[in-house]
Amino acid sequence: MCEKSKKKVVICKELMSFCDILLLDLDYKITPAKDLVDKALSSGKMPHIDFISVKNLSDKKQVDSILSKSENFEISQFMFSLGKTDVNTQKKLISGFKEYINNSLNYYSERHKKDSKLYVSFGLFFGIVFSLIWS
């Protein structure tokens, strides 16, 4: 369970990095969306967001990750809307999505801190109980 909450934090961080790559490209190159997404995802620097693909740009395919259903829906909507408007609107869209993911990151980070303390406490407690029973 602790690994699952940690993975959610990592996914949010990688989504924010993905947004940074998109924003940087829009400032300097303006690469077509399919090429940019394919290049960013195939770089190997973001292995935890492998649930995103170029198909999400053209098809309104729902992404499937360990994040909540509403977050998966937002990711799907964001991916489907990439490359369909002018540069300034794209920047606003990406910045808004990045802020949304930042809020999710903060939520999952706090939850991971609380949960990891709880899991360590339970592990320690059960370890002591087992050692007392078998001694």
Backbone as ProteinMPNN parsed JSONL, in Angstrom:
{"seq_chain_A": "MCEKSKKKVVICKELMSFCDILLLDLDYKITPAKDLVDKALSSGKMPHIDFISVKNLSDKKQVDSILSKSENFEISQFMFSLGKTDVNTQKKLISGFKEYINNSLNYYSERHKKDSKLYVSFGLFFGIVFSLIWS", "coords_chain_A": {"N_chain_A": [[0.83, -1.203, 0.0], [1.961, 1.178, 0.737], [3.823, 1.493, -1.28], [2.121, 1.899, -3.418], [0.957, 4.397, -2.844], [3.25, 5.919, -2.944], [3.93, 5.619, -5.61], [1.88, 7.035, -6.828], [2.592, 9.633, -6.161], [4.978, 9.837, -7.606], [4.009, 9.553, -10.228], [2.503, 11.915, -10.467], [4.57, 13.792, -10.281], [6.005, 13.175, -12.606], [4.078, 13.781, -14.524], [3.974, 16.518, -14.183], [6.552, 17.2, -15.026], [6.292, 16.422, -17.673], [4.447, 18.352, -18.526], [6.087, 20.597, -18.266], [7.95, 20.088, -20.296], [6.277, 20.282, -22.514], [5.472, 22.994, -22.331], [7.941, 24.307, -22.607], [8.648, 23.577, -25.194], [6.588, 24.839, -26.625], [7.297, 27.458, -26.24], [9.619, 27.752, -27.775], [9.977, 25.965, -30.069], [7.558, 24.845, -31.143], [6.65, 22.217, -31.91], [4.795, 19.733, -33.681], [1.997, 18.279, -31.996], [1.681, 15.42, -31.811], [4.244, 14.456, -32.493], [5.798, 15.654, -30.513], [4.724, 14.62, -28.086], [5.172, 11.893, -28.511], [7.99, 11.869, -28.651], [8.655, 12.841, -26.068], [7.551, 10.876, -24.38], [8.843, 8.562, -25.218], [11.408, 8.944, -24.448], [12.286, 7.752, -22.154], [12.628, 8.904, -19.726], [10.427, 9.237, -18.212], [9.062, 6.852, -16.965], [6.837, 6.078, -15.467], [4.519, 7.154, -16.43], [3.534, 5.647, -18.481], [1.034, 4.962, -19.267], [-0.016, 6.837, -20.857], [-0.422, 7.65, -24.247], [0.235, 8.312, -27.752], [-2.118, 7.852, -29.006], [-4.02, 8.894, -27.324], [-4.216, 11.493, -28.078], [-5.521, 11.637, -30.574], [-7.717, 9.867, -30.431], [-10.489, 9.715, -28.228], [-9.662, 8.304, -25.977], [-9.86, 6.827, -22.813], [-7.542, 7.2, -20.204], [-5.795, 4.822, -18.172], [-4.827, 4.588, -15.076], [-3.276, 4.338, -11.78], [-4.23, 6.445, -10.425], [-7.023, 8.47, -9.274], [-10.414, 8.085, -10.6], [-11.483, 10.518, -11.472], [-9.162, 12.009, -11.84], [-7.928, 10.51, -13.848], [-9.787, 10.967, -15.848], [-9.457, 13.748, -16.211], [-6.796, 13.795, -17.129], [-7.137, 12.409, -19.53], [-8.866, 14.163, -20.907], [-7.196, 16.402, -21.081], [-5.06, 15.406, -22.661], [-6.44, 14.821, -25.023], [-7.121, 17.352, -25.85], [-4.776, 18.559, -26.598], [-2.854, 20.279, -29.019], [-4.949, 21.269, -30.497], [-5.684, 23.908, -30.504], [-4.69, 27.425, -30.636], [-1.305, 28.662, -29.934], [-1.093, 30.291, -27.573], [-3.438, 29.636, -26.165], [-2.95, 26.934, -25.803], [-0.759, 27.062, -24.064], [-2.009, 28.156, -21.796], [-3.815, 26.118, -21.25], [-2.072, 23.972, -20.682], [-0.694, 25.033, -18.484], [-2.815, 25.294, -16.668], [-3.547, 22.596, -16.363], [-1.188, 21.659, -15.268], [-1.227, 22.966, -12.81], [-3.462, 21.729, -11.696], [-2.482, 19.094, -11.471], [-0.409, 19.612, -9.726], [-1.823, 20.212, -7.395], [-2.922, 17.688, -6.939], [-0.535, 16.314, -6.525], [0.369, 17.495, -4.129], [-1.672, 16.625, -2.42], [-1.385, 13.783, -2.558], [1.23, 13.56, -1.632], [1.078, 14.429, 1.043], [-0.698, 12.519, 1.972], [0.818, 10.215, 1.574], [2.896, 10.619, 3.411], [1.489, 10.475, 5.845], [0.354, 7.89, 5.633], [2.646, 6.268, 5.362], [3.862, 6.496, 7.849], [1.938, 5.252, 9.394], [1.979, 2.641, 8.305], [4.571, 1.844, 8.968], [4.366, 1.877, 11.749], [2.392, -0.137, 12.157], [3.788, -2.331, 11.094], [5.98, -2.505, 12.836], [4.628, -2.952, 15.255], [3.293, -5.452, 14.752], [5.552, -6.998, 14.282], [6.766, -7.012, 16.796], [4.751, -8.294, 18.266], [4.701, -10.845, 17.01], [7.308, -11.684, 17.603], [7.134, -11.894, 20.36], [5.225, -13.897, 20.63], [6.473, -16.17, 19.479], [8.696, -16.468, 21.071]], "CA_chain_A": [[0.0, 0.0, 0.0], [2.87, 2.317, 0.805], [4.403, 1.637, -2.622], [1.086, 2.438, -4.294], [0.846, 5.84, -2.599], [4.49, 6.531, -3.425], [3.862, 5.63, -7.074], [0.991, 8.137, -7.205], [3.398, 10.849, -6.06], [5.922, 9.827, -8.73], [3.232, 9.805, -11.44], [2.191, 13.34, -10.498], [5.814, 14.507, -10.596], [6.321, 12.967, -14.013], [3.114, 14.551, -15.308], [4.402, 17.921, -14.134], [7.711, 17.29, -15.919], [5.73, 16.347, -19.02], [3.9, 19.681, -18.807], [7.225, 21.501, -18.46], [8.489, 19.816, -21.632], [5.326, 20.849, -23.473], [5.546, 24.457, -22.267], [9.222, 24.724, -23.16], [8.562, 23.431, -26.644], [5.704, 25.874, -27.158], [8.005, 28.736, -26.207], [10.737, 27.839, -28.705], [9.935, 25.187, -31.31], [6.188, 24.56, -31.583], [6.627, 20.911, -32.562], [3.44, 19.145, -33.713], [1.667, 17.614, -30.727], [1.958, 13.977, -31.85], [5.694, 14.245, -32.463], [6.301, 16.083, -29.209], [4.296, 13.646, -27.078], [5.896, 10.65, -28.782], [9.396, 12.064, -28.262], [8.735, 12.98, -24.609], [7.226, 9.614, -23.72], [9.795, 7.518, -25.6], [12.747, 9.298, -23.974], [12.637, 6.869, -21.047], [12.793, 9.688, -18.5], [9.156, 9.236, -17.493], [8.518, 5.495, -17.14], [5.613, 5.824, -14.699], [3.329, 7.638, -17.143], [3.436, 4.848, -19.695], [-0.375, 4.787, -19.594], [-0.323, 7.863, -21.854], [0.131, 7.334, -25.565], [-0.129, 9.244, -28.819], [-3.523, 7.581, -29.328], [-4.868, 9.754, -26.5], [-4.375, 12.77, -28.773], [-6.483, 11.543, -31.667], [-8.923, 9.184, -29.948], [-10.877, 10.161, -26.893], [-9.447, 7.096, -25.186], [-9.675, 7.061, -21.382], [-6.311, 6.633, -19.66], [-6.022, 3.91, -17.056], [-3.692, 4.611, -14.154], [-3.675, 4.073, -10.394], [-4.821, 7.659, -9.873], [-8.48, 8.378, -9.16], [-11.16, 8.141, -11.856], [-11.601, 11.91, -11.91], [-7.85, 12.422, -12.347], [-7.768, 9.843, -15.146], [-10.643, 11.693, -16.787], [-8.801, 15.026, -16.504], [-5.627, 13.503, -17.965], [-7.66, 12.069, -20.855], [-9.351, 15.4, -21.533], [-6.025, 17.223, -21.379], [-4.34, 14.821, -23.792], [-7.259, 14.948, -26.222], [-7.192, 18.752, -26.274], [-3.465, 19.043, -27.045], [-2.658, 20.493, -30.445], [-6.189, 21.612, -31.191], [-5.928, 25.349, -30.434], [-3.496, 28.226, -30.892], [-0.21, 28.503, -28.98], [-1.395, 30.92, -26.279], [-4.456, 28.825, -25.502], [-2.275, 25.699, -25.394], [0.033, 27.381, -22.87], [-2.943, 28.295, -20.679], [-4.334, 24.78, -20.984], [-1.014, 23.188, -20.042], [-0.459, 25.616, -17.155], [-3.951, 24.919, -15.826], [-3.427, 21.173, -16.048], [-0.045, 21.52, -14.367], [-1.706, 23.388, -11.488], [-4.336, 20.646, -11.237], [-1.617, 17.977, -11.074], [0.32, 20.065, -8.536], [-2.737, 20.013, -6.264], [-2.962, 16.242, -6.703], [0.765, 15.959, -5.962], [0.356, 17.905, -2.722], [-2.58, 15.723, -1.707], [-0.778, 12.453, -2.45], [2.435, 13.651, -0.795], [0.624, 14.458, 2.44], [-1.289, 11.217, 2.282], [1.917, 9.248, 1.647], [3.583, 10.838, 4.69], [0.643, 9.924, 6.906], [0.218, 6.445, 5.466], [3.913, 5.562, 5.6], [4.045, 6.424, 9.303], [0.997, 4.247, 9.863], [2.462, 1.322, 7.891], [5.754, 1.531, 9.782], [3.881, 1.572, 13.098], [1.777, -1.462, 12.123], [4.838, -3.323, 10.883], [6.727, -2.619, 14.084], [3.74, -3.561, 16.237], [3.118, -6.875, 14.45], [6.849, -7.633, 14.473], [6.942, -7.226, 18.236], [3.773, -9.313, 18.675], [5.175, -12.137, 16.53], [8.504, -12.094, 18.331], [6.699, -12.303, 21.7], [4.502, -15.16, 20.543], [7.378, -17.274, 19.168], [9.851, -16.565, 21.964]], "C_chain_A": [[0.863, 1.251, 0.0], [3.497, 2.574, -0.568], [3.395, 2.26, -3.586], [0.941, 3.95, -4.088], [2.1, 6.57, -3.062], [4.476, 6.631, -4.949], [2.942, 6.744, -7.565], [1.734, 9.465, -7.161], [4.342, 10.942, -7.252], [5.194, 10.109, -10.044], [2.909, 11.288, -11.56], [3.434, 14.168, -10.838], [6.18, 14.37, -12.068], [5.34, 13.702, -14.919], [3.477, 16.034, -15.303], [5.63, 18.145, -15.018], [7.275, 17.258, -17.381], [5.161, 17.702, -19.439], [5.017, 20.698, -19.043], [7.837, 21.328, -19.848], [7.586, 20.436, -22.697], [5.419, 22.373, -23.504], [6.845, 24.971, -22.878], [9.209, 24.637, -24.68], [7.694, 24.515, -27.259], [6.365, 27.253, -27.153], [9.032, 28.871, -27.326], [10.537, 27.155, -30.049], [8.563, 25.077, -31.945], [6.155, 23.307, -32.467], [5.182, 20.414, -32.618], [3.208, 18.25, -32.491], [2.016, 16.126, -30.738], [3.449, 13.692, -31.754], [6.263, 14.571, -31.092], [5.96, 15.07, -28.12], [5.049, 12.333, -27.268], [7.351, 10.759, -28.342], [9.541, 12.117, -26.741], [8.513, 11.643, -23.904], [8.226, 8.502, -24.048], [11.213, 7.813, -25.111], [13.215, 8.399, -22.832], [12.802, 7.599, -19.732], [11.532, 9.7, -17.644], [8.485, 7.869, -17.61], [7.192, 5.248, -16.421], [4.353, 6.362, -15.369], [3.195, 6.918, -18.489], [1.986, 4.558, -20.09], [-0.843, 5.836, -20.602], [0.308, 7.445, -23.168], [-0.316, 8.393, -26.566], [-1.589, 9.047, -29.212], [-4.472, 8.455, -28.508], [-5.085, 11.117, -27.155], [-5.475, 12.707, -29.823], [-7.791, 10.88, -31.252], [-9.256, 9.736, -28.571], [-10.813, 8.978, -25.95], [-9.164, 7.469, -23.735], [-8.367, 6.438, -20.919], [-6.659, 5.776, -18.443], [-4.763, 3.881, -16.198], [-4.197, 4.323, -12.747], [-4.214, 5.325, -9.716], [-6.344, 7.504, -9.854], [-9.152, 8.482, -10.536], [-11.26, 9.565, -12.38], [-10.263, 12.425, -12.449], [-7.556, 11.763, -13.693], [-8.592, 10.538, -16.219], [-9.999, 13.013, -17.186], [-7.575, 14.839, -17.396], [-6.08, 13.193, -19.394], [-8.128, 13.307, -21.596], [-8.195, 16.302, -21.952], [-5.296, 16.695, -22.612], [-5.126, 14.989, -25.088], [-7.276, 16.383, -26.741], [-5.857, 19.309, -26.771], [-3.421, 19.173, -28.569], [-3.89, 20.917, -31.204], [-6.525, 23.102, -31.147], [-4.622, 26.104, -30.714], [-2.504, 28.118, -29.729], [-0.54, 29.095, -27.613], [-2.438, 30.136, -25.494], [-3.851, 27.514, -25.013], [-1.458, 25.93, -24.127], [-0.855, 27.501, -21.641], [-3.502, 26.936, -20.268], [-3.306, 23.946, -20.224], [-0.734, 23.715, -18.64], [-1.582, 25.265, -16.191], [-3.899, 23.459, -15.421], [-2.28, 20.931, -15.076], [-0.436, 21.92, -12.944], [-2.616, 22.326, -10.876], [-3.503, 19.473, -10.72], [-0.804, 18.354, -9.838], [-0.545, 19.908, -7.287], [-2.847, 18.526, -5.916], [-1.664, 15.767, -6.065], [0.829, 16.316, -4.482], [-0.521, 16.976, -1.887], [-1.935, 14.354, -1.493], [0.49, 12.466, -1.607], [2.07, 13.644, 0.679], [0.062, 13.099, 2.855], [-0.205, 10.145, 2.429], [2.676, 9.392, 2.965], [2.796, 10.222, 5.841], [0.587, 8.404, 6.831], [1.512, 5.707, 5.768], [4.209, 5.462, 7.092], [3.145, 5.339, 9.896], [1.487, 2.839, 9.528], [3.687, 0.907, 8.694], [5.322, 1.151, 11.193], [3.252, 0.183, 13.16], [2.818, -2.552, 11.959], [5.636, -3.571, 12.146], [5.89, -3.325, 15.148], [3.599, -5.065, 15.995], [4.435, -7.634, 14.583], [7.105, -7.942, 15.935], [6.006, -8.316, 18.739], [4.244, -10.699, 18.242], [6.402, -12.599, 17.293], [8.151, -12.516, 19.762], [5.997, -13.661, 21.678], [5.463, -16.327, 20.34], [8.616, -17.324, 20.059], [9.606, -17.489, 23.115]], "O_chain_A": [[0.543, 2.248, -0.647], [3.68, 3.723, -0.97], [3.762, 3.047, -4.458], [0.816, 4.697, -5.059], [2.023, 7.709, -3.521], [4.956, 7.614, -5.514], [3.199, 7.337, -8.613], [1.533, 10.323, -8.02], [4.488, 12.011, -7.845], [5.716, 10.836, -10.89], [3.029, 11.859, -12.643], [3.351, 15.133, -11.597], [6.613, 15.333, -12.7], [5.732, 14.196, -15.977], [3.304, 16.722, -16.309], [5.731, 19.174, -15.687], [7.821, 17.976, -18.219], [5.368, 18.147, -20.568], [4.905, 21.558, -19.917], [8.2, 22.309, -20.497], [8.065, 21.037, -23.658], [5.442, 22.974, -24.578], [6.838, 25.972, -23.593], [9.706, 25.531, -25.364], [8.034, 25.055, -28.312], [6.03, 28.112, -27.969], [9.295, 29.982, -27.786], [10.9, 27.722, -31.079], [8.427, 25.205, -33.162], [5.696, 23.341, -33.609], [4.419, 20.655, -31.683], [4.114, 17.56, -32.025], [2.588, 15.623, -29.771], [3.87, 12.796, -31.022], [7.112, 13.845, -30.575], [6.821, 14.707, -27.319], [5.511, 11.732, -26.298], [7.885, 9.835, -27.727], [10.452, 11.503, -26.186], [9.21, 11.32, -22.942], [8.431, 7.598, -23.238], [12.122, 7.014, -25.337], [14.414, 8.299, -22.575], [13.09, 6.97, -18.713], [11.564, 10.122, -16.488], [7.459, 7.736, -18.277], [6.492, 4.289, -16.746], [3.243, 6.065, -14.93], [2.795, 7.509, -19.493], [1.741, 3.969, -21.143], [-1.945, 5.732, -21.14], [1.433, 6.946, -23.2], [-1.141, 9.254, -26.257], [-2.228, 9.979, -29.701], [-5.594, 8.728, -28.936], [-6.039, 11.818, -26.819], [-6.275, 13.636, -29.94], [-8.862, 11.301, -31.688], [-8.367, 10.175, -27.842], [-11.762, 8.681, -25.225], [-8.325, 8.328, -23.462], [-8.104, 5.27, -21.208], [-7.677, 5.983, -17.782], [-3.769, 3.24, -16.542], [-5.388, 4.093, -12.539], [-4.614, 5.274, -8.553], [-6.881, 6.519, -10.36], [-8.533, 8.913, -11.509], [-11.139, 9.801, -13.582], [-10.238, 13.193, -13.411], [-6.991, 12.4, -14.582], [-8.15, 10.681, -17.359], [-9.991, 13.367, -18.365], [-7.34, 15.63, -18.309], [-5.472, 13.664, -20.355], [-7.824, 13.483, -22.776], [-8.21, 16.89, -23.033], [-4.955, 17.467, -23.509], [-4.543, 15.268, -26.135], [-7.43, 16.605, -27.942], [-5.813, 20.415, -27.309], [-3.886, 18.299, -29.3], [-3.884, 20.925, -32.435], [-7.546, 23.517, -31.696], [-3.588, 25.498, -30.992], [-2.819, 27.558, -28.679], [-0.288, 28.454, -26.593], [-2.319, 29.994, -24.277], [-4.196, 27.033, -23.933], [-1.461, 25.096, -23.222], [-0.506, 27.01, -20.567], [-3.644, 26.646, -19.08], [-3.639, 23.291, -19.236], [-0.554, 22.931, -17.708], [-1.328, 24.972, -15.023], [-4.174, 23.118, -14.27], [-2.385, 20.103, -14.172], [-0.017, 21.277, -11.981], [-2.546, 22.057, -9.676], [-3.79, 18.924, -9.656], [-0.539, 17.501, -8.991], [-0.045, 19.512, -6.234], [-2.861, 18.155, -4.742], [-1.68, 14.921, -5.171], [1.296, 15.515, -3.672], [-0.149, 16.59, -0.778], [-1.938, 13.828, -0.38], [0.793, 11.48, -0.935], [2.686, 12.932, 1.473], [0.324, 12.609, 3.954], [-0.295, 9.276, 3.296], [3.058, 8.39, 3.571], [3.356, 9.539, 6.699], [0.751, 7.716, 7.839], [1.484, 4.632, 6.368], [4.749, 4.455, 7.551], [3.555, 4.602, 10.792], [1.419, 1.942, 10.369], [3.823, -0.261, 9.059], [5.856, 0.204, 11.771], [3.524, -0.587, 14.08], [2.74, -3.59, 12.617], [5.933, -4.716, 12.488], [6.391, -4.196, 15.86], [3.764, -5.862, 16.918], [4.429, -8.805, 14.963], [7.605, -9.015, 16.27], [6.404, -9.163, 19.539], [4.19, -11.638, 19.037], [6.528, -13.784, 17.601], [8.799, -13.402, 20.319], [6.157, -14.469, 22.593], [5.291, -17.374, 20.963], [9.503, -18.146, 19.825], [10.486, -17.676, 23.955]]}, "name": "protein", "num_of_chains": 1, "seq": "MCEKSKKKVVICKELMSFCDILLLDLDYKITPAKDLVDKALSSGKMPHIDFISVKNLSDKKQVDSILSKSENFEISQFMFSLGKTDVNTQKKLISGFKEYINNSLNYYSERHKKDSKLYVSFGLFFGIVFSLIWS"}
